[in-house]
Amino acid sequence: MISENDLFNSRILIVDDNATSVELLEKTISSAGYTSILSITDPRHAKEIYQAYGPHLVLLDINMPYLNGFEVMEQFKHIEQDSYIPVLVLTAQHDEATRLRALAAGAQDFLTKPFNKTETLTRIRNMLRIRRLHNRVRFYNQILEKKVQERTIELHNTRLEIIRRLGQAAEYRDNETGDHIIRMSRMCALLGELSGMTEERTELLLNTSPMHDIGKIGIPDKILLKPGKLDKAEFEFIKKHTLIGAKLLEGSDTELMISARDIALTHHEKWDGTGYPKGLKGEDIPLEGRIAGLTDVFDALTSKRPYKDPYPIDKACEIIQEGREKHFDPQLVDLFLHNLEKFEKIKDEMSGEEDIPPADYQLSERDRQ
C-alpha cells in the first residue's frame, strides 16, 4: 500500500511559462499537504532539471515559447527509456486532436485551464499513486531480475565446474597433477583469440576444451598407463577414447555440450586426413578441434607422462613445425610459433617440478602419433 506520507512527500515538477498559473498550482498543491514542489517557467531547462530532480509527477503546459510541451516530452522519453513519462498535461485547448497528440507523445492525463481545485488535486493524487506503485513494482522486478541473473550465473558456473572436474577425472588417470587440462584450455583460448575468434567463442573454447580426453575413462589402465610404445592393437584401442568421449557428451542441445563433444571427437584429426577417428581433412575439421589438437600435443610433449619424460620447448616446436600441413593447420602453427612466448608463459605459470626437461630425452613414438 502507498501511505499518505509517501504521497505527500512525492516530488512534483511544474513546467509552465505562465507565472500566474505556476503560482496558482503551487498554492493549490501545497495547501493540500504536498511538500516537494519545484517550478520552472523556461522549458529549455526542463530536461536537466528532470534528470536531477527525478519527479514522480510533471505538470506540463503545452503552449510555451522556445519548446512546446510535445518537444519537452520528447526529451523526457530519452530519460525514461525503461518506464513511462509521468506527465499531467496543462492546456487551455479542448480539441480532440491536441489530446490525442499529447497521449501519443507520452502524456498520462490532462488538466484543463482554468483549473478546478478538486479536479486538480484528484488527478494529481491518482497519478502519484500510480507512479509510486509503478516505481515499487519496477524496484521489486529489478531485485527479482538480479536474483535470477545471480542464479543463472551460479548454474552456469556449476556446469563449468562439473566440466572441469570431469576433465580432471580423466586426466588424473595418466597425469598426477591434472594441470594439463588447465594449461591446455588456456592455450586453446589464446590460440582461438589469435585466430580471430569472437570473445564469446573463445570463452566457450576455454570452458569446453577440458573435456577433450574424457573418453580416457573407458581405456584400460594396462594400455593407458603402459610405459613405452604401444603395439598396433593397443594403439587402435586407445584411439577409441575420441568416440567414447563423444558418446559421453552427446544428446544435449546446449552450445556448451555440443562444443565439448566436437572437441572430444576431433582433436586427434589431422590436417592431411590421416588422423582419427573419421579421417577428416583440412577445414572439414572444426576449428576448435584443430586448435585443441595443436595445444594438446604441445603440452603433452613438454609434460611428464608415465611413458616419457618432458621434452624441451625447442624440440617440441621442432616437432610441431614438422607437422605443419600434415598433422596441424598451417595457419595455426604459424600463429602458435609467432606467439610462442605467450604459450610458454602459460606453461610456466601452471607447471610443477615434474615438467622440468631432463638432460637427455628420447622422442616417444606415442607423441608422434
TITOR-16432 format. One record per residue (C-alpha): y, z, x; residue in one letter; residue number from 1. Coordinates in Angstrom, 1 decimal. Each point is the difference from the previous one (the first is absolute). Example, Ala and Ser with C-alpha at 12.3 -4.5 7.8 and 13.67 -1.06 7.14 Angstrom:
2
- north, up, east, resn, resi
- -4.5, 7.8, 12.3, a, 1
- 3.4, -0.7, 1.4, s, 2
This chain:
369
- north, up, east, resn, resi
- 0.0, 0.0, 0.0, m, 1
- 3.6, -0.6, 1.0, i, 2
- 2.0, 3.2, -0.1, s, 3
- 3.6, 0.2, -1.3, e, 4
- 1.1, 1.1, 3.5, n, 5
- -1.5, -3.1, 1.5, d, 6
- 1.8, -2.2, -2.5, l, 7
- 3.4, 1.7, 0.6, f, 8
- -0.4, -0.3, 3.8, n, 9
- -0.7, -3.7, -0.3, s, 10
- 2.3, -2.2, 2.1, r, 11
- 2.1, -2.3, -2.1, i, 12
- 2.1, -2.9, 1.4, l, 13
- 2.8, -1.6, -1.9, i, 14
- 1.2, -3.5, 1.0, v, 15
- 3.0, -1.2, -2.0, d, 16
- 3.3, -1.4, 1.0, d, 17
- 1.8, 1.5, -2.9, n, 18
- 1.2, 3.5, 1.1, a, 19
- 0.5, 1.1, -3.6, t, 20
- -3.6, -0.8, -0.9, s, 21
- -1.2, 1.8, 3.1, v, 22
- 2.0, 3.1, -0.8, e, 23
- -1.3, 0.1, -3.6, l, 24
- -3.6, -0.4, 1.1, l, 25
- 0.3, 2.7, 2.7, e, 26
- 1.4, 2.5, -2.6, k, 27
- -2.6, -0.9, -2.6, t, 28
- -2.9, 0.3, 2.4, i, 29
- 1.2, 3.1, 1.9, s, 30
- 0.7, 1.9, -3.2, s, 31
- -3.6, -0.5, -1.1, a, 32
- -1.1, 1.9, 3.1, g, 33
- -0.7, -2.8, 2.6, y, 34
- 1.0, 1.2, 3.5, t, 35
- -0.4, -3.0, 2.3, s, 36
- 2.3, -2.9, -1.0, i, 37
- 1.5, -2.6, 2.4, l, 38
- 2.4, -2.7, -1.1, s, 39
- 1.5, -3.1, 1.7, i, 40
- 2.3, -2.6, -1.3, t, 41
- -0.6, -2.7, 2.7, d, 42
- -3.4, -1.7, -0.5, p, 43
- 0.1, -1.3, 3.5, r, 44
- -1.1, 3.5, 1.2, h, 45
- -2.7, 0.4, -2.6, a, 46
- -3.0, -1.1, 2.2, k, 47
- 0.8, 2.3, 2.9, e, 48
- 0.7, 3.0, -2.3, i, 49
- -3.2, -0.7, -2.0, y, 50
- -2.0, 0.1, 3.2, q, 51
- 1.6, 3.2, 1.3, a, 52
- 0.2, 1.8, -3.4, y, 53
- -3.4, -1.0, -1.5, g, 54
- 1.1, 0.4, -3.6, p, 55
- -2.4, 0.7, -2.9, h, 56
- 2.3, -2.0, -2.3, l, 57
- 2.8, -2.5, 0.5, v, 58
- 2.6, -0.6, -2.7, l, 59
- 1.1, -3.6, 0.8, l, 60
- 2.9, -2.0, -1.4, d, 61
- -0.6, -3.7, -0.4, i, 62
- 3.5, -1.5, 0.2, n, 63
- 1.5, 1.0, 3.4, m, 64
- 2.0, -1.7, 2.7, p, 65
- -1.6, -1.0, 3.3, y, 66
- -3.5, 0.5, -1.2, l, 67
- -1.1, 0.1, -3.6, n, 68
- -2.8, 2.2, -1.3, g, 69
- -2.6, -2.8, 0.2, f, 70
- 0.8, -0.4, 3.7, e, 71
- -0.2, 3.7, 0.7, v, 72
- -3.4, 0.2, -1.7, m, 73
- -1.2, -2.9, 2.2, e, 74
- 0.9, 2.1, 3.0, q, 75
- -1.8, 3.0, -1.4, f, 76
- -3.2, -2.0, -0.3, k, 77
- -0.3, -0.3, 3.7, h, 78
- 0.1, 3.8, 0.2, i, 79
- -2.4, 0.7, -2.8, e, 80
- -2.7, -2.5, 1.0, q, 81
- -2.8, 2.4, -1.0, d, 82
- 1.6, 1.3, -3.1, s, 83
- 2.5, -0.9, -2.7, y, 84
- 3.8, 0.3, -0.1, i, 85
- 1.1, 3.0, -2.0, p, 86
- 3.0, -1.7, -1.5, v, 87
- 1.8, 0.8, -3.3, l, 88
- 2.4, -2.9, -0.6, v, 89
- 3.5, 0.7, -1.2, l, 90
- 1.5, -2.9, -1.9, t, 91
- 2.6, -0.8, -2.7, a, 92
- -1.9, -3.2, -0.8, q, 93
- -2.3, 0.0, -2.9, h, 94
- -1.5, -3.5, 0.2, d, 95
- -3.8, -0.5, 0.4, e, 96
- 0.4, -2.3, 3.1, a, 97
- 1.6, 2.8, 2.0, t, 98
- -2.6, 2.5, -0.9, r, 99
- -2.9, -2.3, 0.7, l, 100
- 1.5, -1.0, 3.4, r, 101
- 0.5, 3.7, 0.9, a, 102
- -3.6, 0.8, -0.9, l, 103
- -1.2, -2.9, 2.1, a, 104
- 2.1, 1.2, 2.9, a, 105
- -1.7, 3.4, -0.2, g, 106
- 2.0, 2.2, -2.4, a, 107
- -2.0, 2.5, -2.0, q, 108
- 2.4, 0.8, -2.8, d, 109
- 3.6, -0.5, -1.3, f, 110
- 3.1, 2.0, -0.9, l, 111
- 2.6, -1.8, -2.0, t, 112
- 3.7, 0.7, 0.6, k, 113
- 1.7, 1.9, -1.5, p, 114
- -2.5, 2.8, 0.7, f, 115
- -1.5, 2.2, -2.7, n, 116
- -0.5, 3.5, 1.6, k, 117
- -3.3, 0.8, -1.7, t, 118
- -1.5, -3.5, 0.6, e, 119
- 1.2, 0.1, 3.6, t, 120
- -1.7, 3.4, 0.8, l, 121
- -3.1, -1.0, -1.9, t, 122
- -0.5, -3.2, 1.9, r, 123
- 0.8, 1.7, 3.3, i, 124
- -2.5, 2.8, -0.7, r, 125
- -2.8, -2.4, -1.1, n, 126
- 0.5, -2.2, 3.1, m, 127
- 0.1, 2.9, 2.3, l, 128
- -3.3, 1.4, -1.4, r, 129
- -1.7, -3.4, 0.4, i, 130
- 1.4, -0.3, 3.6, r, 131
- -1.1, 3.5, 0.9, r, 132
- -3.5, -0.6, -1.4, l, 133
- -0.2, -3.4, 1.7, h, 134
- 0.9, 1.6, 3.4, n, 135
- -2.5, 2.8, -0.5, r, 136
- -2.8, -2.5, -0.8, v, 137
- 1.0, -2.1, 2.9, r, 138
- -0.1, 3.0, 2.3, f, 139
- -3.5, 1.0, -1.2, y, 140
- -1.1, -3.6, 0.4, n, 141
- 1.2, 0.0, 3.6, q, 142
- -1.9, 3.2, 0.7, i, 143
- -3.1, -1.5, -1.7, l, 144
- 0.4, -3.2, 2.0, e, 145
- 0.3, 1.9, 3.2, k, 146
- -3.1, 1.9, -0.7, k, 147
- -1.9, -3.2, -0.9, v, 148
- 1.2, -1.5, 3.3, q, 149
- -1.0, 3.1, 1.9, e, 150
- -3.5, -0.1, -1.6, r, 151
- -0.3, -3.8, 0.6, t, 152
- 0.9, 0.6, 3.7, i, 153
- -2.5, 2.8, 0.2, e, 154
- -2.8, -2.1, -1.5, l, 155
- 0.9, -2.9, 2.3, h, 156
- -0.1, 2.3, 3.0, n, 157
- -3.3, 1.5, -1.1, t, 158
- -1.5, -3.5, -0.2, r, 159
- 1.3, -0.8, 3.5, l, 160
- -1.4, 3.3, 1.3, e, 161
- -3.4, -0.8, -1.5, i, 162
- 0.1, -3.5, 1.7, i, 163
- 0.9, 1.5, 3.4, r, 164
- -2.7, 2.7, -0.3, r, 165
- -2.7, -2.5, -1.0, l, 166
- 1.0, -2.2, 2.9, g, 167
- -0.2, 3.0, 2.3, q, 168
- -3.4, 0.9, -1.5, a, 169
- -1.3, -3.4, 1.2, a, 170
- 1.8, 0.2, 3.3, e, 171
- -1.3, 3.4, 0.9, y, 172
- -3.5, -1.5, 0.2, r, 173
- 0.7, -1.8, 3.2, d, 174
- 3.4, 1.5, 1.1, n, 175
- 0.3, 3.7, 0.7, e, 176
- 3.7, 0.2, -0.8, t, 177
- 0.4, -2.4, -2.9, g, 178
- 3.4, -1.0, 1.4, d, 179
- -1.0, -3.7, 0.2, h, 180
- 0.8, -0.6, -3.6, i, 181
- 3.5, 1.6, 0.3, i, 182
- 0.8, -2.0, 3.1, r, 183
- -1.4, -3.2, -1.5, m, 184
- 1.8, 0.3, -3.3, s, 185
- 3.3, 0.6, 1.7, r, 186
- -0.6, -3.0, 2.3, m, 187
- -0.8, -2.0, -3.1, c, 188
- 3.3, 0.9, -1.7, a, 189
- 1.9, -0.8, 3.2, l, 190
- -1.7, -3.4, 0.4, l, 191
- 0.5, -0.7, -3.7, g, 192
- 3.7, 0.8, 0.3, e, 193
- 0.3, -2.3, 3.1, l, 194
- -1.8, -2.8, -1.9, s, 195
- 2.6, 0.1, -2.8, g, 196
- -1.7, 2.0, -2.7, m, 197
- 2.2, 1.7, -2.6, t, 198
- 0.5, 3.7, 0.2, e, 199
- -2.2, 0.6, -3.0, e, 200
- -2.8, -2.1, 1.4, r, 201
- 0.3, 1.7, 3.4, t, 202
- -0.2, 3.4, -1.7, e, 203
- -3.1, -1.2, -1.9, l, 204
- -1.6, -1.2, 3.2, l, 205
- 0.7, 3.4, 1.7, l, 206
- -1.7, 1.8, -2.8, n, 207
- -3.0, -2.2, -0.6, t, 208
- -1.1, -1.0, 3.6, s, 209
- -1.5, 3.5, 0.6, p, 210
- -2.9, -1.1, -2.3, m, 211
- -0.9, -3.0, 2.1, h, 212
- -3.2, 1.6, 1.3, d, 213
- -1.0, 2.0, -3.0, i, 214
- -3.2, -2.0, -0.1, g, 215
- -1.2, 1.8, 3.1, k, 216
- -1.2, 2.7, -2.4, i, 217
- -2.9, -2.3, -0.8, g, 218
- -1.1, -0.7, 3.6, i, 219
- -2.8, 2.2, 1.5, p, 220
- 0.9, 2.2, 3.0, d, 221
- -2.6, -1.6, 2.2, k, 222
- 2.0, -3.2, -0.2, i, 223
- 3.5, 1.2, -0.3, l, 224
- -0.3, 2.6, 2.8, l, 225
- -2.2, -2.1, 2.2, k, 226
- 1.3, 0.0, 3.6, p, 227
- 0.2, -3.4, 1.6, g, 228
- -0.6, -3.4, -1.4, k, 229
- -1.5, -0.6, -3.5, l, 230
- -2.9, -2.3, -0.4, d, 231
- 0.3, -3.0, -2.4, k, 232
- -1.6, 1.8, -3.0, a, 233
- 2.1, 3.1, 0.6, e, 234
- 3.2, -2.1, 0.2, f, 235
- -0.8, -1.9, -3.1, e, 236
- -0.5, 3.4, -1.8, f, 237
- 3.3, 1.5, 1.3, i, 238
- 1.8, -3.1, -1.3, k, 239
- -0.9, 1.1, -3.5, k, 240
- 2.6, 2.8, 0.2, h, 241
- 2.6, -2.5, -1.2, t, 242
- -2.0, -0.8, -3.1, l, 243
- -0.8, 3.7, -0.6, i, 244
- 3.7, 0.9, 0.3, g, 245
- 1.1, -2.7, -2.4, a, 246
- -2.7, 1.1, -2.5, k, 247
- 1.2, 3.6, 0.2, l, 248
- 3.6, -1.0, -0.6, l, 249
- -0.4, -2.7, -2.7, e, 250
- 0.4, 0.4, -3.7, g, 251
- 3.6, 1.2, 0.0, s, 252
- 3.0, -2.0, -1.2, d, 253
- 2.5, 2.0, 2.0, t, 254
- 1.9, -1.7, 2.8, e, 255
- -1.0, 2.8, 2.3, l, 256
- -3.7, -0.3, -0.4, m, 257
- 0.0, -3.9, -0.1, i, 258
- 1.8, 0.0, 3.4, s, 259
- -2.4, 2.6, 1.4, a, 260
- -3.0, -2.1, -1.1, r, 261
- 1.4, -3.2, 1.4, d, 262
- 0.6, 1.6, 3.4, i, 263
- -3.5, 1.7, 0.1, a, 264
- -1.6, -3.4, -0.8, l, 265
- 2.0, -2.3, 2.3, t, 266
- 1.1, 2.0, 3.1, h, 267
- -3.0, -1.5, 2.0, h, 268
- 0.7, -3.6, -1.0, e, 269
- 1.2, -2.2, 2.9, k, 270
- 2.7, -2.7, 0.2, w, 271
- -2.5, -2.6, 1.0, d, 272
- -2.5, 0.8, -2.8, g, 273
- -2.7, 1.7, 2.1, t, 274
- 0.6, 3.4, -1.4, g, 275
- -1.7, 1.9, -2.8, y, 276
- -1.0, 0.6, -2.8, p, 277
- 1.2, -3.3, -1.5, k, 278
- 1.0, -2.1, 3.0, g, 279
- 3.6, -0.5, -1.3, l, 280
- 2.2, -2.0, 2.2, k, 281
- 3.8, 0.0, 0.8, g, 282
- 2.3, 0.9, -2.8, e, 283
- -2.9, 0.2, -2.4, d, 284
- -0.3, 3.5, 1.4, i, 285
- 2.5, 2.3, -1.7, p, 286
- 2.9, 0.9, 2.2, l, 287
- -0.8, 3.7, -0.4, e, 288
- -3.5, -0.7, 1.2, g, 289
- 1.2, -2.0, 3.1, r, 290
- 2.4, 2.8, 0.9, i, 291
- -2.6, 2.7, -0.4, a, 292
- -2.5, -2.0, 2.0, g, 293
- 2.4, -0.3, 3.0, l, 294
- 1.3, 3.6, 0.0, t, 295
- -3.6, 1.3, -0.6, d, 296
- -1.3, -1.8, 3.1, v, 297
- 3.0, 1.1, 2.2, f, 298
- -0.4, 3.7, -0.9, d, 299
- -3.8, -0.2, 0.2, a, 300
- 0.2, -1.5, 3.5, l, 301
- 2.4, 2.6, 1.2, t, 302
- -1.9, 3.0, -1.5, s, 303
- -3.1, 1.9, 0.9, k, 304
- -3.1, -0.7, -2.0, r, 305
- -3.6, 1.3, 0.2, p, 306
- -1.0, -3.3, 1.5, y, 307
- 2.9, -0.5, 2.5, k, 308
- 3.0, 1.4, 1.8, d, 309
- 3.5, -1.2, -0.8, p, 310
- 1.4, -3.1, 1.7, y, 311
- 3.5, -0.1, 1.7, p, 312
- 2.7, -1.6, -2.1, i, 313
- 0.3, -3.1, 2.2, d, 314
- -3.7, -0.7, -0.3, k, 315
- 0.2, 0.4, -3.8, a, 316
- 3.0, -2.4, -0.1, c, 317
- -2.0, -2.5, 2.1, e, 318
- -2.8, 0.1, -2.5, i, 319
- 2.4, -0.5, -2.9, i, 320
- 1.7, -2.9, 1.7, q, 321
- -3.4, -1.6, 0.6, e, 322
- -0.7, 0.3, -3.7, g, 323
- 3.2, -1.8, -1.0, r, 324
- -0.8, -2.9, -2.4, e, 325
- -3.7, 1.1, 0.2, k, 326
- -0.3, 3.6, -1.2, h, 327
- 3.6, 0.6, -0.9, f, 328
- 2.9, -1.6, -1.8, d, 329
- 2.1, -1.5, 2.9, p, 330
- 3.3, 0.9, -1.5, q, 331
- -1.1, 3.7, -0.4, l, 332
- -1.2, 0.0, 3.6, v, 333
- 3.4, -1.2, 1.2, d, 334
- 1.8, 2.6, -2.1, l, 335
- -2.3, 2.7, 1.2, f, 336
- 0.3, -0.8, 3.7, l, 337
- 3.7, -0.6, -0.2, h, 338
- 0.4, 3.5, -1.5, n, 339
- -2.7, 1.7, 1.9, l, 340
- 2.1, 3.0, 1.0, e, 341
- 0.4, 0.9, -3.7, k, 342
- -3.8, 0.1, -0.5, f, 343
- -0.5, 1.9, 3.3, e, 344
- 2.4, 2.6, -1.3, k, 345
- -2.1, 0.5, -3.2, i, 346
- -3.1, 0.2, 2.2, k, 347
- 1.6, 2.6, 2.3, d, 348
- 1.3, 2.1, -2.9, e, 349
- -3.4, 0.2, -1.7, m, 350
- -2.4, 0.1, 3.0, s, 351
- -2.0, 2.9, 1.4, g, 352
- -1.5, 0.5, 3.4, e, 353
- -3.1, -1.9, -1.0, e, 354
- 2.0, -3.2, 0.0, d, 355
- 1.0, 0.1, 3.7, i, 356
- -1.4, -3.1, 1.8, p, 357
- -2.7, 0.7, 2.6, p, 358
- 0.4, -1.2, 3.6, a, 359
- -2.5, -2.8, -0.6, d, 360
- -1.1, -1.5, -3.3, y, 361
- -2.6, -2.4, -1.4, q, 362
- 0.8, -2.3, -2.9, l, 363
- -2.2, 0.8, -2.9, s, 364
- -1.6, -2.9, -1.8, e, 365
- 0.6, 1.9, -3.3, r, 366
- 3.8, -0.3, 0.6, d, 367
- -0.3, -3.7, 0.6, r, 368
- -1.7, -0.6, -3.3, q, 369
